[in-house]
Amino acid sequence: MGDDAFVYVTYVKTTPERLWQALTDPESTRRYWGVAFATDWTPGAPMAWVERGTTTSDPGQRVLECDPPRRLSYTWHTFTPEWAAGAGVDEELRARIAASRVPGSASRSNRRAPPSSSPSSTTASHPAAPSAT
């Protein structure tokens, strides 16, 4: 990610095991985010998002690292026509969103479990959109 990427960190006061379940178990992700991940969580495996009856898959959505319950990293945020239809986004807006992506980039989610006395954290990084000039 470049210096101008948008990055945010969320700290969660829970055990690494409970956070792992919340991030990887389809019932948990469906309950909290409205999406289930279809993947086997092995590094390099594709990730499909199942949301509102629509499956979004793309070669750019991949598991990068998986070390239960210590570390999980994957790419995401592919704006496909299937995603747009399921999310109620018209094609004109979807095309504008997709065009604003940095070519060959994807958003990335990273999760690290620190020593048991500290809260776990999740980090999401989004590449900066290209300049309008």
Secondary structure, DSSP 8 states (H G I E B T S, - for coil): --TT-EEEEEEE-S-HHHHHHHHH-HHHHHHHHSEEEE----TT-EEEEEETTEEEEEEEEEEEEEETTTEEEEEE----HHHHHHHT--HHHHHHHHHTS-TT--EEEEEE---TTS-EEEEEEE-------
